[in-house]
Amino acid sequence: MARSLQPAADAAHTRAQKSTPVAAKSRLDAVHAPNPVRAREGSLRGQAARKGALKKAPAKLATPTALIPHAPVSKSHGLSIGEKARLAQIITQISVKAMDFMASSEFELEGAQRRILEDAPTIEQPDVTWYRPLMDDFISARHRRARTANSQNSILLTGAQERVLFLKYNYARWRVRLLQDALTDESGVLGKPSVSQAREMIKFFDLAERFREQIAQINLALVLAMAKRVRNIDVDLSDLIGEGNMALMRSVDKFDCMRGFKFSTYACRAILKAFSRYSMKVAKDRSKIVAEFDPNMERSKHLETVRATVERDSAREVRHLVETDCADLTDLEKQVITSRFGLEKAPGTPQATLEQVGQEIGLTKERVRQIQNRALEKLKTAFEVRQKFAPAVAANDN
């Protein structure tokens, strides 16, 4: 019976394959081909269908409607993990403050990207290993970077070279701002960019950061030059250099190269103003301090005083317990405690050792230690009981 049904099953399978659309087969291949498990499963289904073991028609198995949503084509061309992390950092930064730039009429001309970024001359990267006015004293010789022969020389840019760098920097920021404006809705919320927009934003944002760092490194000598000029003010050199570096970075962001001035002229004035504002702030803060800080005056002896008082009171209480026999000590225990801790001697007398006490009363050092421990336990118990009932005793005495 099975042999008679086999030709009919083969013929039905052939008709189903002819009726299956070619596009559906290609979509199925695209879905299953990357996954070896699914490919193996598909081959097993085909073998079972040819043998007649499946009751369901093979044509229905080829329907891709339920399989296509699980393998979107755009996911294979999506962002990598590193790109997603970098995009999150950029969006966080520009969401707090919109990307600012110095506008230029050259940005909107045809072929601006090729002319400004690609065809423009390349500016040499500066060597800033010489810029260690304070860190050389704190960095060990093993971790210091080797200085080249030209480490003491800084790059001096012409006006045309400065214009090239600032055009590149502001053009990259302008492209990021265009993407930001395109993704921002009417309520001011930054939307989710597409894959191409995300990669373009990462590209131009990183370019802007690189050009900003290059411009600042080329002009680091301006900070030291201005700091030496105002060394007469009563401010630490490290604080001056920190304020000068921040002023230099702000100058890079605010400088407009289209006005025809040199960047050093603009940055030096900004750095000097930052020094002036910082010195005024320091002077104002110091005017609120009545006297100079003296660590010895700030140290308190309260804890030492309290500890000495407690020890003195406790010693007086133990002496009272021994003298009044409130701890039920034997004569030998009283003698050991009195000789060991010098209760009958003047204050400040060195404490006797166990061996000295043993020689005095004719016992071994170990036996003196045992008697001392037993006597101390009795004194401790009596002291705790006396402290517990001290308020009641004081009330009865009154």
C-alpha positions as CSV (number, residue, x, y, z in Angstrom):
1,M,0.0,0.0,0.0
2,A,2.9,2.4,0.9
3,R,4.6,1.6,-2.4
4,S,1.4,2.5,-4.4
5,L,1.1,5.9,-2.6
6,Q,4.7,6.9,-3.2
7,P,4.4,8.1,-6.8
8,A,1.3,10.2,-5.9
9,A,3.2,11.8,-3.1
10,D,6.2,12.6,-5.3
11,A,3.9,14.1,-7.9
12,A,2.2,16.3,-5.3
13,H,5.5,17.4,-4.0
14,T,6.7,18.4,-7.5
15,R,3.5,20.4,-8.2
16,A,3.9,22.2,-4.8
17,Q,7.4,23.2,-5.7
18,K,6.4,24.6,-9.0
19,S,3.6,26.6,-7.4
20,T,5.8,28.1,-4.7
21,P,6.8,31.7,-5.6
22,V,10.5,32.3,-6.3
23,A,10.5,35.3,-4.0
24,A,9.3,33.2,-1.1
25,K,12.1,30.7,-1.6
26,S,14.7,33.4,-1.7
27,R,13.3,35.0,1.4
28,L,13.3,31.6,3.1
29,D,16.9,31.1,2.1
30,A,17.8,34.5,3.5
31,V,16.2,33.6,6.8
32,H,17.5,30.1,7.2
33,A,20.9,30.2,5.5
34,P,22.8,32.1,8.2
35,N,21.6,29.7,10.9
36,P,23.0,26.2,10.6
37,V,20.4,24.8,13.0
38,R,17.5,26.1,10.9
39,A,19.2,24.9,7.7
40,R,19.5,21.5,9.2
41,E,15.9,21.6,10.3
42,G,14.8,22.6,6.8
43,S,16.7,19.8,5.2
44,L,15.2,17.3,7.6
45,R,11.7,18.6,6.8
46,G,12.3,18.3,3.1
47,Q,13.5,14.7,3.5
48,A,10.4,13.9,5.6
49,A,8.1,15.5,3.0
50,R,9.6,13.5,0.2
51,K,9.2,10.3,2.1
52,G,5.5,11.2,2.9
53,A,6.0,11.3,6.6
54,L,4.5,14.8,6.9
55,K,0.8,15.3,6.5
56,K,1.1,19.0,5.9
57,A,1.8,20.2,2.4
58,P,5.3,21.4,1.7
59,A,3.9,24.6,0.0
60,K,2.5,25.8,3.3
61,L,5.9,25.2,5.0
62,A,7.5,27.7,2.6
63,T,5.2,30.5,3.7
64,P,7.7,33.2,5.1
65,T,5.2,35.5,6.8
66,A,5.9,34.1,10.3
67,L,9.7,34.0,9.8
68,I,10.5,37.3,8.2
69,P,10.0,39.5,11.4
70,H,12.6,37.4,13.3
71,A,15.4,38.3,10.9
72,P,15.1,42.0,9.8
73,V,17.6,42.9,7.2
74,S,18.5,46.2,8.9
75,K,19.8,44.4,12.0
76,S,22.7,42.9,10.0
77,H,23.8,46.4,9.0
78,G,23.2,48.1,12.4
79,L,25.5,49.8,14.9
80,S,28.2,47.9,16.7
81,I,28.4,47.9,20.5
82,G,31.2,50.5,20.5
83,E,29.2,52.7,18.2
84,K,26.1,52.5,20.4
85,A,28.1,53.4,23.5
86,R,29.7,56.4,21.7
87,L,26.3,57.5,20.3
88,A,24.8,57.4,23.8
89,Q,27.7,59.6,25.1
90,I,27.2,62.1,22.3
91,I,23.4,62.3,22.7
92,T,23.8,62.8,26.4
93,Q,26.2,65.6,25.9
94,I,24.3,67.5,23.2
95,S,21.0,67.0,25.1
96,V,22.4,69.0,28.0
97,K,23.8,71.7,25.7
98,A,23.1,72.2,22.0
99,M,26.2,71.9,19.7
100,D,27.5,75.4,19.2
101,F,29.6,76.6,16.2
102,M,31.0,79.6,14.5
103,A,29.0,80.1,11.3
104,S,30.6,80.6,7.9
105,S,29.2,81.1,4.4
106,E,31.5,78.4,3.1
107,F,29.7,75.6,4.9
108,E,26.6,75.8,2.6
109,L,28.5,76.0,-0.7
110,E,28.6,73.0,-3.0
111,G,31.4,70.6,-2.3
112,A,32.1,72.2,1.1
113,Q,32.9,68.9,2.8
114,R,35.5,67.9,0.2
115,R,37.0,71.3,0.0
116,I,37.2,71.9,3.8
117,L,38.0,68.5,5.1
118,E,39.6,66.5,2.3
119,D,41.4,69.0,0.0
120,A,42.6,71.4,2.7
121,P,46.3,71.1,3.7
122,T,47.1,68.8,6.7
123,I,48.4,70.6,9.8
124,E,51.2,68.8,11.7
125,Q,50.3,67.4,15.1
126,P,52.2,69.2,18.0
127,D,54.5,67.5,20.5
128,V,53.3,68.4,23.9
129,T,55.6,66.3,26.0
130,W,57.4,69.5,27.1
131,Y,54.2,70.8,28.7
132,R,54.9,69.4,32.2
133,P,55.3,72.5,34.4
134,L,54.1,70.6,37.5
135,M,53.9,66.9,36.8
136,D,57.6,66.1,36.4
137,D,58.0,66.3,40.2
138,F,55.2,63.7,40.8
139,I,55.8,61.3,37.9
140,S,58.5,58.7,38.4
141,A,61.3,58.5,35.8
142,R,60.1,55.1,34.7
143,H,56.6,56.4,33.7
144,R,57.8,59.6,32.0
145,R,57.5,59.8,28.2
146,A,60.7,60.1,26.3
147,R,61.2,63.6,24.9
148,T,62.3,64.0,21.3
149,A,64.9,66.4,20.0
150,N,62.2,68.9,19.1
151,S,60.2,68.6,22.3
152,Q,61.1,72.1,23.4
153,N,59.9,73.6,20.2
154,S,56.2,74.5,19.6
155,I,54.4,74.8,16.3
156,L,53.8,78.4,15.2
157,L,50.8,78.6,12.8
158,T,50.3,81.2,10.1
159,G,47.0,83.0,9.8
160,A,46.1,80.7,6.8
161,Q,46.8,77.6,8.8
162,E,44.8,78.7,11.7
163,R,41.9,79.5,9.3
164,V,42.1,75.9,7.9
165,L,42.0,74.3,11.3
166,F,39.1,76.4,12.6
167,L,37.1,75.9,9.5
168,K,37.5,72.1,9.9
169,Y,36.5,72.4,13.5
170,N,33.5,74.5,13.1
171,Y,32.3,72.6,10.0
172,A,32.3,69.4,11.9
173,R,30.3,71.0,14.7
174,W,27.9,72.5,12.1
175,R,27.2,69.1,10.7
176,V,26.5,67.7,14.1
177,R,24.1,70.6,14.8
178,L,22.3,70.0,11.5
179,L,21.7,66.4,12.6
180,Q,20.6,67.5,16.1
181,D,18.1,70.0,14.6
182,A,16.7,67.3,12.2
183,L,16.2,64.8,15.1
184,T,14.6,67.3,17.5
185,D,10.9,67.5,17.6
186,E,8.6,70.4,18.4
187,S,8.8,69.7,22.1
188,G,12.5,69.9,22.1
189,V,13.1,66.1,22.6
190,L,15.9,64.6,20.7
191,G,14.6,61.6,18.7
192,K,16.3,58.3,17.8
193,P,18.6,58.6,14.8
194,S,18.8,56.1,12.0
195,V,21.9,54.0,11.4
196,S,23.2,56.4,8.7
197,Q,22.5,59.4,10.9
198,A,24.1,57.9,13.9
199,R,27.3,57.1,12.1
200,E,27.4,60.5,10.6
201,M,26.9,62.1,14.0
202,I,29.7,60.0,15.5
203,K,32.0,60.8,12.6
204,F,31.7,64.5,12.7
205,F,31.5,64.7,16.5
206,D,34.8,62.8,16.8
207,L,36.3,65.0,14.1
208,A,35.3,68.1,16.1
209,E,36.9,66.7,19.3
210,R,40.1,65.9,17.4
211,F,40.5,69.3,15.9
212,R,39.6,71.0,19.2
213,E,42.3,69.1,21.0
214,Q,44.8,69.8,18.2
215,I,44.2,73.6,18.3
216,A,44.5,73.6,22.1
217,Q,47.7,71.6,22.1
218,I,49.3,73.9,19.6
219,N,48.6,76.9,21.7
220,L,49.5,75.5,25.2
221,A,52.5,77.8,25.4
222,L,50.2,80.8,25.6
223,V,49.0,79.6,29.1
224,L,52.6,79.4,30.5
225,A,53.5,82.7,28.9
226,M,50.5,84.5,30.5
227,A,51.1,82.7,33.8
228,K,54.7,84.0,34.0
229,R,53.5,87.5,33.2
230,V,51.2,87.6,36.3
231,R,53.3,85.7,38.8
232,N,53.2,88.7,41.1
233,I,49.7,87.8,42.3
234,D,49.4,85.7,45.4
235,V,48.0,82.6,43.6
236,D,49.5,79.1,43.2
237,L,51.0,78.3,39.8
238,S,49.0,75.1,39.6
239,D,45.8,77.0,40.0
240,L,46.8,79.6,37.4
241,I,47.6,76.9,34.9
242,G,44.3,75.2,35.5
243,E,42.4,78.4,35.0
244,G,44.4,79.2,31.9
245,N,43.8,75.8,30.3
246,M,40.0,76.2,30.8
247,A,40.1,79.7,29.3
248,L,42.1,78.4,26.4
249,M,39.5,75.7,25.6
250,R,36.7,78.3,25.9
251,S,38.6,80.5,23.4
252,V,38.8,77.6,20.9
253,D,35.0,77.3,21.0
254,K,34.3,81.0,20.7
255,F,37.0,82.2,18.2
256,D,35.7,83.3,14.8
257,C,38.4,82.8,12.2
258,M,36.4,84.8,9.6
259,R,37.2,88.1,11.2
260,G,40.9,88.0,10.2
261,F,42.5,88.1,13.6
262,K,45.1,85.7,15.0
263,F,43.9,83.2,17.6
264,S,46.8,84.1,20.0
265,T,45.5,87.7,20.2
266,Y,42.1,86.5,21.3
267,A,43.2,83.7,23.5
268,C,45.8,85.8,25.5
269,R,43.2,88.4,26.4
270,A,40.8,85.6,27.5
271,I,43.5,83.9,29.6
272,L,44.5,87.1,31.3
273,K,40.9,87.9,32.1
274,A,40.5,84.4,33.6
275,F,43.6,85.0,35.8
276,S,42.2,88.3,36.9
277,R,38.8,86.9,37.8
278,Y,40.4,84.0,39.7
279,S,42.8,86.2,41.7
280,M,39.8,88.4,42.7
281,K,37.9,85.3,43.8
282,V,40.8,84.1,45.9
283,A,41.3,87.5,47.5
284,K,37.6,87.6,48.4
285,D,37.7,84.2,49.9
286,R,40.8,85.0,52.0
287,S,39.2,88.2,53.3
288,K,36.6,86.0,55.1
289,I,39.3,84.2,57.0
290,V,40.2,86.0,60.3
291,A,43.5,84.2,60.9
292,E,45.9,81.9,59.1
293,F,45.2,78.2,59.5
294,D,47.3,76.6,62.3
295,P,46.9,72.8,62.6
296,N,48.1,72.9,66.2
297,M,45.2,75.2,67.2
298,E,42.7,72.9,65.5
299,R,43.7,69.9,67.6
300,S,41.4,69.2,70.5
301,K,42.6,67.5,73.8
302,H,39.0,66.6,74.9
303,L,39.4,62.9,74.3
304,E,42.7,62.7,76.2
305,T,41.2,64.7,79.1
306,V,38.1,62.5,79.3
307,R,40.2,59.3,79.1
308,A,42.6,60.5,81.9
309,T,39.6,61.4,84.1
310,V,38.0,58.0,83.6
311,E,41.2,56.2,84.4
312,R,41.8,58.3,87.5
313,D,38.3,57.7,88.8
314,S,38.5,54.0,88.0
315,A,41.8,53.7,89.9
316,R,40.3,55.5,92.9
317,E,37.3,53.2,92.8
318,V,39.5,50.0,92.7
319,R,41.6,51.3,95.6
320,H,38.4,51.9,97.6
321,L,37.2,48.3,96.8
322,V,40.5,46.8,98.0
323,E,40.7,48.9,101.2
324,T,37.1,48.3,102.2
325,D,37.2,44.6,101.3
326,C,34.0,45.0,99.1
327,A,35.3,42.3,96.7
328,D,35.9,39.6,99.4
329,L,39.6,39.3,98.6
330,T,41.8,37.0,100.6
331,D,44.9,38.4,102.3
332,L,47.1,36.9,99.7
333,E,45.1,38.4,96.8
334,K,45.1,41.8,98.5
335,Q,48.9,41.6,98.9
336,V,49.4,40.6,95.2
337,I,47.1,43.4,94.0
338,T,48.7,46.0,96.3
339,S,52.3,45.0,95.3
340,R,51.6,44.5,91.6
341,F,49.8,47.8,91.0
342,G,51.5,49.9,93.6
343,L,48.4,51.0,95.5
344,E,50.5,52.0,98.5
345,K,53.2,53.8,96.5
346,A,53.3,57.3,95.2
347,P,51.5,58.1,91.8
348,G,53.8,57.6,88.8
349,T,55.8,54.8,90.4
350,P,56.7,52.1,87.8
351,Q,54.5,49.0,88.0
352,A,56.2,45.9,89.5
353,T,56.6,42.8,87.4
354,L,55.1,39.4,88.3
355,E,58.6,38.1,89.1
356,Q,59.3,40.9,91.5
357,V,56.0,40.3,93.3
358,G,56.8,36.6,93.5
359,Q,60.2,37.3,95.0
360,E,58.6,39.6,97.5
361,I,56.0,37.1,98.8
362,G,57.9,33.9,98.1
363,L,55.9,32.5,95.2
364,T,56.6,31.7,91.6
365,K,55.8,34.1,88.7
366,E,53.1,31.8,87.3
367,R,51.4,31.4,90.7
368,V,51.4,35.2,91.2
369,R,49.7,35.6,87.8
370,Q,47.0,33.1,88.7
371,I,46.3,34.9,92.0
372,Q,46.2,38.3,90.2
373,N,43.7,37.1,87.6
374,R,41.4,35.7,90.3
375,A,41.6,38.9,92.3
376,L,40.9,41.0,89.2
377,E,37.8,39.0,88.4
378,K,36.5,39.6,91.9
379,L,37.2,43.4,91.6
380,K,35.6,43.6,88.2
381,T,32.4,41.9,89.5
382,A,32.3,44.2,92.6
383,F,33.0,47.3,90.4
384,E,30.1,46.4,88.1
385,V,27.7,45.8,91.0
386,R,28.7,49.1,92.6
387,Q,28.2,51.0,89.3
388,K,24.8,49.4,88.9
389,F,23.5,50.4,92.3
390,A,25.4,53.6,92.6
391,P,22.4,55.9,92.0
392,A,20.4,54.1,94.7
393,V,23.3,54.3,97.2
394,A,23.7,58.0,96.6
395,A,20.0,58.6,97.1
396,N,20.1,56.7,100.4
397,D,23.1,58.7,101.6
398,N,21.3,61.9,100.8
